[in-house]
Amino acid sequence: MTNALTPIGTLHSPFREKFGIPRQPGLAPHALSRLVLDVPYASPECLEGLSGFSHIWLIFIFHGSQEQGWKPRVRPPRLGGNERLGVFATRTMFRPNPLGLSLVELVGIVDGPQGKELVLRGADLLDGTPILDIKPYLPYVEALPDARAGFAPEAPALLPVQWTPEARTQAATLALDADLLALIDEVLAQDPRPAYADDPMREYGVRLDDVNVRFVVTPAAATVLTIMPA
């Protein structure tokens, strides 16, 4: 009989909804997150030596989709949403056990209200994600440049991102910081729309941190139309 898994903390990220989250970690390096550890895991003893590592693995729960269950075959977005593959050949969230693995940069370890917290960069996780465990990344065994990558042998192509004058003015009025501005570009460059979406006239919205970003996508570029407070 196995023991029940208990989260060690909660990740707070700028991704307040599933739409717009990068499909892999590290694709939006300006996504700054904070892992708030629970007692007793927020103690200095639990984190002793961790600052010597630049990157860590996060083992987490797909809490935003676990109630939807799993599927034996899924449609990976990288294949345009038109081809099915086995669940274990993909990184889909619809798994027999809703567990995920994400590699993130450890920016720092800071003090919080209930103990130590981790400042992270590049996470691809929904705000409020329960974290089950942390493991240090070891490049000498976990970086394998000659490994086969199946249907995703290279990073996806990125779109140019442009801003309307109205959006630039709104961003300045809201005094958005440089990291959030860069994050908006990184998210839209990856075209967060569903794989079947191809209407260049349709306007979309994505919430990042405390702002709502309205945008359109054409084959040539993604365009930020407006930015408003969430």
Backbone as CSV, one residue per row, in Angstrom:
resi,resn,N_x,N_y,N_z,CA_x,CA_y,CA_z,C_x,C_y,C_z
1,MET,0.856,-1.196,0.000,0.000,0.000,0.000,0.888,1.241,0.000
2,THR,0.605,2.184,-0.930,1.422,3.386,-1.045,0.887,4.488,-0.145
3,ASN,1.794,5.365,0.259,1.393,6.511,1.056,0.770,7.578,0.167
4,ALA,-0.152,8.346,0.708,-0.743,9.464,-0.026,0.320,10.529,-0.247
5,LEU,0.260,11.181,-1.414,1.207,12.241,-1.720,0.702,13.555,-1.142
6,THR,1.581,14.255,-0.448,1.230,15.516,0.185,2.056,16.639,-0.425
7,PRO,1.434,17.693,-0.963,2.214,18.806,-1.501,3.135,19.416,-0.449
8,ILE,4.281,19.891,-0.905,5.226,20.573,-0.016,5.081,22.082,-0.109
9,GLY,4.290,22.558,-1.057,4.106,23.993,-1.217,3.251,24.301,-2.427
10,THR,3.099,25.594,-2.705,2.265,26.065,-3.810,3.053,27.049,-4.653
11,LEU,2.980,26.870,-5.976,3.674,27.769,-6.887,2.743,28.903,-7.310
12,HIS,3.234,30.129,-7.193,2.485,31.307,-7.636,3.180,31.869,-8.876
13,SER,2.446,31.880,-9.983,3.022,32.271,-11.268,2.186,33.370,-11.919
14,PRO,2.697,33.987,-12.999,1.903,35.005,-13.701,0.815,34.417,-14.572
15,PHE,0.754,33.075,-14.686,-0.237,32.441,-15.545,-1.493,32.145,-14.728
16,ARG,-2.485,33.022,-14.844,-3.689,32.931,-14.026,-4.773,32.065,-14.666
17,GLU,-4.543,31.610,-15.890,-5.464,30.716,-16.575,-4.649,29.784,-17.464
18,LYS,-5.248,28.642,-17.844,-4.498,27.661,-18.626,-4.138,28.191,-20.008
19,PHE,-5.030,28.968,-20.605,-4.747,29.531,-21.927,-3.552,30.478,-21.838
20,GLY,-2.582,30.278,-22.696,-1.408,31.146,-22.724,-0.188,30.577,-22.033
21,ILE,-0.348,29.508,-21.251,0.810,28.923,-20.589,1.720,28.290,-21.639
22,PRO,3.024,28.567,-21.623,3.928,27.909,-22.581,3.809,26.396,-22.476
23,ARG,3.979,25.720,-23.597,3.768,24.276,-23.626,4.958,23.487,-23.097
24,GLN,6.060,24.178,-22.814,7.220,23.541,-22.197,7.883,24.558,-21.272
25,PRO,8.608,24.101,-20.247,9.328,25.037,-19.381,10.494,25.685,-20.124
26,GLY,10.850,26.881,-19.694,12.003,27.571,-20.263,11.723,28.349,-21.526
27,LEU,10.549,28.179,-22.145,10.240,28.902,-23.375,9.864,30.352,-23.103
28,ALA,9.524,30.665,-21.868,9.223,32.047,-21.472,10.099,32.380,-20.261
29,PRO,11.377,32.680,-20.486,12.296,32.888,-19.361,11.960,34.082,-18.480
30,HIS,11.118,34.992,-18.951,10.742,36.130,-18.107,9.533,35.831,-17.225
31,ALA,9.088,34.583,-17.222,8.008,34.185,-16.316,8.612,33.952,-14.927
32,LEU,8.460,34.914,-14.059,8.973,34.807,-12.692,7.890,34.232,-11.791
33,SER,8.253,33.233,-11.011,7.311,32.576,-10.109,7.920,32.485,-8.718
34,ARG,7.058,32.185,-7.762,7.530,32.017,-6.392,6.899,30.761,-5.804
35,LEU,7.749,29.889,-5.293,7.283,28.674,-4.648,7.221,28.919,-3.148
36,VAL,6.006,28.972,-2.618,5.786,29.170,-1.187,5.714,27.793,-0.535
37,LEU,6.715,27.462,0.256,6.787,26.155,0.889,5.943,26.120,2.152
38,ASP,5.359,24.965,2.409,4.585,24.766,3.630,5.520,24.374,4.783
39,VAL,5.046,24.597,5.991,5.731,24.099,7.177,5.522,22.576,7.216
40,PRO,6.550,21.758,7.447,7.901,22.090,7.902,8.935,22.199,6.792
41,TYR,8.490,22.210,5.519,9.445,22.174,4.414,10.090,23.532,4.139
42,ALA,9.570,24.590,4.774,10.102,25.934,4.561,11.290,26.238,5.450
43,SER,11.850,25.237,6.064,12.961,25.445,6.994,14.286,25.530,6.242
44,PRO,15.264,26.259,6.783,16.598,26.303,6.159,17.230,24.923,6.043
45,GLU,16.911,24.026,6.978,17.497,22.689,6.943,17.095,21.937,5.674
46,CYS,15.834,22.071,5.250,15.362,21.357,4.063,16.040,21.863,2.784
47,LEU,16.462,23.123,2.807,17.010,23.740,1.599,18.527,23.874,1.633
48,GLU,19.150,23.355,2.658,20.601,23.483,2.781,21.293,22.856,1.562
49,GLY,22.121,23.645,0.894,22.858,23.179,-0.278,22.163,23.420,-1.602
50,LEU,20.875,23.755,-1.577,20.134,23.914,-2.836,20.617,25.121,-3.638
51,SER,21.084,26.169,-2.969,21.523,27.374,-3.671,22.735,27.121,-4.556
52,GLY,23.390,25.975,-4.395,24.519,25.647,-5.253,24.113,25.165,-6.634
53,PHE,22.821,24.983,-6.858,22.309,24.520,-8.153,21.617,25.669,-8.880
54,SER,21.859,25.757,-10.186,21.231,26.831,-10.969,19.815,26.476,-11.404
55,HIS,19.522,25.175,-11.534,18.208,24.735,-12.007,17.707,23.577,-11.143
56,ILE,16.386,23.477,-11.064,15.770,22.406,-10.279,14.586,21.819,-11.042
57,TRP,14.283,20.576,-10.724,13.070,19.932,-11.226,11.939,20.135,-10.223
58,LEU,10.774,20.449,-10.732,9.568,20.517,-9.916,8.651,19.356,-10.304
59,ILE,8.243,18.579,-9.341,7.236,17.550,-9.554,5.918,18.107,-9.025
60,PHE,4.897,18.148,-9.855,3.687,18.879,-9.501,2.427,18.128,-9.897
61,ILE,1.302,18.663,-9.468,-0.014,18.109,-9.797,-0.704,19.015,-10.819
62,PHE,-1.233,18.423,-11.877,-2.044,19.174,-12.844,-3.410,19.443,-12.214
63,HIS,-3.448,20.371,-11.275,-4.674,20.561,-10.501,-5.798,21.202,-11.315
64,GLY,-5.449,21.888,-12.404,-6.479,22.557,-13.193,-7.213,21.652,-14.146
65,SER,-6.742,20.410,-14.286,-7.374,19.515,-15.260,-7.587,18.100,-14.736
66,GLN,-7.185,17.802,-13.491,-7.228,16.430,-13.015,-8.645,15.858,-12.955
67,GLU,-9.648,16.711,-12.777,-11.016,16.211,-12.707,-11.534,15.746,-14.071
68,GLN,-10.840,16.110,-15.147,-11.270,15.712,-16.481,-10.808,14.310,-16.849
69,GLY,-10.006,13.699,-15.987,-9.579,12.330,-16.240,-8.488,12.242,-17.287
70,TRP,-8.245,11.006,-17.756,-7.169,10.787,-18.710,-7.686,10.148,-19.977
71,LYS,-6.830,10.151,-21.010,-7.182,9.578,-22.298,-6.008,8.733,-22.799
72,PRO,-6.273,7.558,-23.383,-5.169,6.723,-23.863,-4.446,7.311,-25.066
73,ARG,-5.165,8.135,-25.846,-4.556,8.790,-27.008,-4.956,10.264,-26.982
74,VAL,-4.007,11.133,-27.340,-4.245,12.573,-27.290,-3.733,13.226,-28.576
75,ARG,-4.071,14.504,-28.736,-3.665,15.264,-29.918,-2.613,16.306,-29.511
76,PRO,-1.334,16.059,-29.701,-0.308,17.028,-29.306,-0.423,18.321,-30.113
77,PRO,-0.348,19.490,-29.463,-0.407,20.757,-30.195,0.706,20.893,-31.239
78,ARG,1.878,20.293,-30.962,2.988,20.391,-31.914,2.662,19.739,-33.250
79,LEU,1.697,18.837,-33.263,1.290,18.177,-34.506,0.034,18.802,-35.083
80,GLY,-0.262,20.016,-34.635,-1.404,20.741,-35.190,-2.746,20.318,-34.656
81,GLY,-2.758,19.434,-33.654,-4.021,18.987,-33.099,-4.788,18.056,-34.008
82,ASN,-4.135,17.534,-35.056,-4.824,16.682,-36.025,-4.400,15.226,-35.959
83,GLU,-3.311,14.932,-35.253,-2.787,13.571,-35.192,-2.790,13.085,-33.750
84,ARG,-3.167,11.841,-33.548,-3.222,11.272,-32.207,-1.966,10.435,-31.926
85,LEU,-1.511,10.525,-30.655,-0.419,9.697,-30.177,-0.807,9.129,-28.819
86,GLY,-0.103,8.094,-28.398,-0.352,7.527,-27.085,-0.002,8.496,-25.978
87,VAL,-0.754,8.456,-24.906,-0.573,9.393,-23.810,0.864,9.394,-23.295
88,PHE,1.522,8.229,-23.288,2.862,8.148,-22.732,3.941,8.630,-23.702
89,ALA,3.555,8.975,-24.935,4.481,9.565,-25.891,4.362,11.081,-25.913
90,THR,3.579,11.627,-24.995,3.353,13.070,-24.953,3.517,13.584,-23.524
91,ARG,3.424,14.899,-23.405,3.463,15.534,-22.088,2.097,16.107,-21.717
92,THR,1.064,15.525,-22.248,-0.292,15.992,-21.981,-0.595,16.017,-20.487
93,MET,-1.504,16.897,-20.111,-1.954,16.968,-18.720,-3.003,15.909,-18.399
94,PHE,-3.567,15.276,-19.422,-4.622,14.290,-19.213,-3.990,12.896,-19.073
95,ARG,-3.477,12.613,-17.872,-2.696,11.415,-17.615,-3.388,10.524,-16.587
96,PRO,-3.034,9.227,-16.541,-3.623,8.354,-15.523,-3.426,8.894,-14.111
97,ASN,-2.253,9.427,-13.846,-1.996,10.159,-12.604,-1.605,11.576,-13.007
98,PRO,-2.288,12.605,-12.494,-2.087,13.965,-12.983,-0.791,14.596,-12.481
99,LEU,0.338,13.977,-12.825,1.638,14.441,-12.359,2.428,15.042,-13.507
100,GLY,3.144,16.121,-13.214,3.981,16.771,-14.207,5.383,16.996,-13.685
101,LEU,6.292,17.274,-14.617,7.699,17.497,-14.301,8.144,18.732,-15.064
102,SER,8.731,19.703,-14.370,9.110,20.951,-15.014,10.496,21.370,-14.547
103,LEU,11.339,21.748,-15.498,12.692,22.207,-15.197,12.702,23.729,-15.175
104,VAL,13.112,24.323,-14.058,13.079,25.775,-13.904,14.419,26.276,-13.370
105,GLU,14.663,27.541,-13.586,15.868,28.178,-13.052,15.609,28.649,-11.627
106,LEU,16.529,28.345,-10.738,16.444,28.816,-9.363,17.132,30.170,-9.273
107,VAL,16.333,31.224,-9.146,16.875,32.582,-9.076,17.393,32.895,-7.685
108,GLY,16.671,32.448,-6.668,17.112,32.727,-5.310,16.212,32.082,-4.274
109,ILE,16.703,32.081,-3.045,15.950,31.594,-1.881,15.767,32.781,-0.943
110,VAL,14.519,33.095,-0.642,14.222,34.306,0.123,13.358,33.960,1.335
111,ASP,13.244,34.923,2.233,12.402,34.750,3.411,10.971,35.176,3.098
112,GLY,10.022,34.376,3.544,8.612,34.694,3.400,7.927,34.691,4.743
113,PRO,6.620,34.940,4.787,5.882,35.002,6.056,5.959,33.732,6.883
114,GLN,6.051,32.558,6.221,6.069,31.309,6.981,7.369,30.524,6.817
115,GLY,8.393,31.191,6.269,9.680,30.526,6.122,10.310,30.815,4.770
116,LYS,11.154,29.921,4.323,11.875,30.115,3.072,10.963,29.916,1.859
117,GLU,11.230,30.708,0.814,10.513,30.601,-0.443,11.530,30.590,-1.579
118,LEU,11.158,29.987,-2.708,12.038,29.919,-3.865,11.542,30.858,-4.960
119,VAL,12.443,31.674,-5.488,12.138,32.520,-6.635,12.633,31.787,-7.879
120,LEU,11.741,31.592,-8.849,12.028,30.740,-9.999,11.790,31.487,-11.307
121,ARG,12.468,31.043,-12.342,12.309,31.645,-13.666,12.037,30.543,-14.698
122,GLY,11.072,30.815,-15.594,10.822,29.914,-16.709,9.814,28.812,-16.463
123,ALA,9.078,28.862,-15.347,8.093,27.808,-15.072,6.921,27.902,-16.048
124,ASP,6.371,26.751,-16.393,5.223,26.672,-17.307,4.002,26.164,-16.549
125,LEU,3.770,26.706,-15.365,2.748,26.178,-14.465,1.680,27.217,-14.142
126,LEU,0.467,26.724,-14.001,-0.674,27.548,-13.627,-0.500,28.084,-12.208
127,ASP,-0.906,29.309,-11.994,-0.866,29.884,-10.647,-1.652,29.001,-9.677
128,GLY,-1.057,28.720,-8.521,-1.712,27.870,-7.536,-1.380,26.396,-7.662
129,THR,-0.428,26.040,-8.517,-0.078,24.632,-8.718,0.523,24.017,-7.448
130,PRO,0.006,22.882,-6.988,0.600,22.189,-5.840,1.909,21.495,-6.266
131,ILE,2.958,21.730,-5.510,4.259,21.123,-5.785,4.470,19.958,-4.831
132,LEU,4.831,18.805,-5.393,5.013,17.598,-4.588,6.456,17.393,-4.141
133,ASP,7.414,17.838,-4.977,8.811,17.599,-4.631,9.710,18.497,-5.466
134,ILE,10.949,18.653,-4.986,11.998,19.417,-5.658,13.209,18.502,-5.775
135,LYS,13.832,18.505,-6.946,15.069,17.753,-7.115,16.067,18.615,-7.890
136,PRO,17.331,18.604,-7.521,18.318,19.398,-8.256,18.580,18.826,-9.640
137,TYR,18.823,19.709,-10.592,19.145,19.318,-11.962,20.646,19.059,-12.072
138,LEU,21.006,17.911,-12.647,22.402,17.515,-12.806,22.726,17.449,-14.296
139,PRO,23.383,18.472,-14.849,23.594,18.520,-16.303,24.440,17.380,-16.837
140,TYR,25.335,16.814,-16.053,26.209,15.772,-16.604,25.476,14.463,-16.878
141,VAL,24.319,14.274,-16.292,23.533,13.084,-16.601,22.192,13.402,-17.244
142,GLU,21.735,14.643,-17.157,20.384,14.971,-17.625,20.368,15.850,-18.868
143,ALA,21.523,16.280,-19.364,21.607,17.025,-20.616,22.174,16.089,-21.676
144,LEU,21.324,15.610,-22.558,21.718,14.618,-23.561,21.414,15.164,-24.955
145,PRO,22.314,15.967,-25.530,22.013,16.628,-26.812,21.816,15.670,-27.971
146,ASP,22.305,14.435,-27.881,22.163,13.495,-28.986,20.945,12.577,-28.836
147,ALA,20.142,12.802,-27.801,18.965,11.961,-27.591,17.916,12.231,-28.672
148,ARG,17.144,11.202,-29.043,16.052,11.372,-29.998,14.877,12.063,-29.316
149,ALA,14.186,12.924,-30.058,13.075,13.690,-29.485,11.763,13.455,-30.210
150,GLY,11.625,12.296,-30.857,10.348,11.926,-31.445,9.763,12.976,-32.364
151,PHE,8.495,13.345,-32.110,7.796,14.298,-32.977,8.172,15.750,-32.688
152,ALA,9.031,15.994,-31.676,9.416,17.368,-31.327,10.937,17.488,-31.278
153,PRO,11.608,17.349,-32.417,13.073,17.325,-32.420,13.725,18.680,-32.174
154,GLU,12.979,19.761,-32.293,13.559,21.091,-32.104,12.504,22.039,-31.561
155,ALA,12.981,23.180,-31.077,12.065,24.174,-30.511,11.116,24.688,-31.590
156,PRO,9.874,25.018,-31.220,8.930,25.536,-32.215,9.366,26.894,-32.740
157,ALA,8.977,27.188,-33.982,9.264,28.498,-34.567,8.489,29.577,-33.825
158,LEU,9.079,30.756,-33.726,8.453,31.864,-33.020,7.966,32.932,-33.998
159,LEU,6.853,33.548,-33.637,6.309,34.643,-34.434,6.905,35.975,-33.988
160,PRO,7.086,36.919,-34.908,7.385,38.290,-34.477,6.186,38.844,-33.717
161,VAL,6.434,39.696,-32.737,5.359,40.317,-31.949,5.437,41.826,-32.128
162,GLN,4.307,42.417,-32.454,4.239,43.869,-32.599,3.123,44.420,-31.716
163,TRP,3.248,45.705,-31.387,2.302,46.357,-30.488,1.658,47.537,-31.188
164,THR,0.362,47.718,-30.975,-0.284,48.924,-31.470,0.126,50.107,-30.587
165,PRO,0.068,51.321,-31.130,0.366,52.494,-30.294,-0.523,52.557,-29.049
166,GLU,-1.788,52.136,-29.192,-2.693,52.139,-28.039,-2.189,51.211,-26.947
167,ALA,-1.732,50.029,-27.324,-1.225,49.070,-26.340,0.029,49.599,-25.657
168,ARG,0.912,50.239,-26.414,2.121,50.813,-25.820,1.773,51.894,-24.799
169,THR,0.812,52.723,-25.149,0.390,53.785,-24.235,-0.225,53.198,-22.972
170,GLN,-1.060,52.183,-23.128,-1.689,51.546,-21.961,-0.650,50.889,-21.058
171,ALA,0.347,50.241,-21.652,1.400,49.611,-20.855,2.176,50.652,-20.064
172,ALA,2.445,51.795,-20.679,3.163,52.870,-19.982,2.305,53.447,-18.864
173,THR,1.016,53.613,-19.118,0.115,54.149,-18.098,0.025,53.216,-16.901
174,LEU,0.025,51.915,-17.160,-0.045,50.931,-16.081,1.310,50.702,-15.413
175,ALA,2.351,51.303,-15.972,3.715,51.175,-15.428,4.128,49.710,-15.303
176,LEU,3.888,48.936,-16.370,4.259,47.526,-16.357,5.772,47.386,-16.351
177,ASP,6.272,46.450,-15.550,7.723,46.300,-15.459,8.267,45.554,-16.679
178,ALA,9.584,45.604,-16.827,10.226,45.048,-18.018,10.012,43.549,-18.135
179,ASP,9.999,42.830,-17.003,9.806,41.383,-17.061,8.435,41.031,-17.612
180,LEU,7.397,41.750,-17.197,6.053,41.458,-17.681,5.918,41.804,-19.164
181,LEU,6.511,42.910,-19.580,6.469,43.271,-20.995,7.151,42.199,-21.846
182,ALA,8.304,41.727,-21.369,9.015,40.674,-22.098,8.223,39.375,-22.096
183,LEU,7.552,39.072,-20.974,6.746,37.854,-20.890,5.600,37.885,-21.898
184,ILE,4.964,39.030,-22.058,3.884,39.152,-23.048,4.402,38.794,-24.437
185,ASP,5.570,39.325,-24.787,6.163,39.003,-26.083,6.456,37.512,-26.204
186,GLU,7.018,36.920,-25.153,7.388,35.501,-25.199,6.172,34.594,-25.352
187,VAL,5.100,34.925,-24.655,3.888,34.100,-24.735,3.232,34.206,-26.111
188,LEU,3.111,35.415,-26.629,2.441,35.585,-27.913,3.285,35.072,-29.067
189,ALA,4.609,35.133,-28.941,5.483,34.630,-30.002,5.295,33.146,-30.235
190,GLN,4.815,32.430,-29.210,4.597,30.983,-29.331,3.208,30.641,-29.856
191,ASP,2.413,31.655,-30.167,1.042,31.477,-30.664,0.241,30.563,-29.746
192,PRO,-0.323,31.125,-28.664,-1.039,30.300,-27.688,-2.411,29.823,-28.128
193,ARG,-2.838,30.187,-29.308,-4.169,29.791,-29.773,-4.282,28.274,-29.904
194,PRO,-5.511,27.736,-29.857,-5.692,26.312,-30.127,-5.145,25.953,-31.506
195,ALA,-4.715,24.707,-31.655,-4.070,24.292,-32.898,-4.976,24.465,-34.120
196,TYR,-6.299,24.355,-33.924,-7.222,24.440,-35.059,-7.562,25.880,-35.433
197,ALA,-7.115,26.860,-34.642,-7.480,28.256,-34.888,-6.668,28.816,-36.055
198,ASP,-7.360,29.379,-37.037,-6.650,29.958,-38.176,-7.342,31.214,-38.704
199,ASP,-8.180,31.831,-37.877,-8.898,33.031,-38.294,-8.101,34.269,-37.873
200,PRO,-7.427,34.946,-38.823,-6.605,36.102,-38.452,-7.408,37.305,-37.983
201,MET,-8.726,37.253,-38.137,-9.560,38.373,-37.713,-10.076,38.190,-36.294
202,ARG,-9.932,36.987,-35.756,-10.466,36.731,-34.419,-9.549,37.322,-33.358
203,GLU,-10.146,37.988,-32.395,-9.404,38.599,-31.306,-9.421,37.670,-30.098
204,TYR,-8.255,37.506,-29.477,-8.108,36.636,-28.311,-7.672,37.452,-27.107
205,GLY,-7.852,36.862,-25.935,-7.406,37.504,-24.713,-6.705,36.509,-23.824
206,VAL,-5.659,36.960,-23.152,-4.940,36.121,-22.212,-4.608,36.951,-20.986
207,ARG,-4.782,36.345,-19.806,-4.441,37.044,-18.579,-3.049,36.645,-18.138
208,LEU,-2.183,37.620,-17.984,-0.834,37.420,-17.474,-0.645,38.338,-16.279
209,ASP,-0.328,37.745,-15.145,-0.219,38.507,-13.911,-1.541,39.242,-13.676
210,ASP,-1.513,40.559,-13.562,-2.735,41.299,-13.253,-3.256,42.112,-14.435
211,VAL,-2.923,41.692,-15.646,-3.418,42.402,-16.822,-4.053,41.425,-17.804
212,ASN,-4.996,41.940,-18.576,-5.602,41.194,-19.678,-5.037,41.737,-20.982
213,VAL,-4.504,40.844,-21.792,-3.877,41.221,-23.057,-4.758,40.751,-24.198
214,ARG,-5.199,41.665,-25.037,-5.989,41.315,-26.219,-5.062,41.327,-27.424
215,PHE,-5.205,40.319,-28.298,-4.268,40.201,-29.413,-4.919,39.482,-30.586
216,VAL,-4.288,39.599,-31.745,-4.645,38.838,-32.931,-3.370,38.209,-33.472
217,VAL,-3.553,37.128,-34.244,-2.412,36.435,-34.836,-2.677,36.214,-36.321
218,THR,-1.708,36.580,-37.134,-1.719,36.288,-38.560,-0.517,35.389,-38.856
219,PRO,-0.415,34.841,-40.065,0.770,34.045,-40.380,2.072,34.831,-40.250
220,ALA,1.975,36.155,-40.309,3.193,36.969,-40.300,3.608,37.425,-38.916
221,ALA,2.650,37.611,-37.982,3.002,38.193,-36.691,1.841,38.079,-35.719
222,ALA,2.171,38.219,-34.428,1.170,38.400,-33.387,1.154,39.877,-33.015
223,THR,-0.033,40.436,-32.838,-0.149,41.867,-32.568,-0.890,42.091,-31.257
224,VAL,-0.255,42.820,-30.341,-0.901,43.215,-29.091,-1.815,44.398,-29.401
225,LEU,-3.107,44.227,-29.128,-4.084,45.284,-29.425,-4.278,46.221,-28.248
226,THR,-4.576,45.646,-27.096,-4.819,46.451,-25.893,-4.308,45.701,-24.661
227,ILE,-4.030,46.455,-23.608,-3.659,45.900,-22.314,-4.475,46.634,-21.253
228,MET,-5.247,45.868,-20.477,-6.098,46.466,-19.464,-5.890,45.749,-18.138
229,PRO,-6.169,46.434,-17.021,-6.087,45.752,-15.723,-7.055,44.574,-15.664
230,ALA,-6.652,43.486,-15.031,-7.504,42.307,-14.908,-8.641,42.595,-13.950
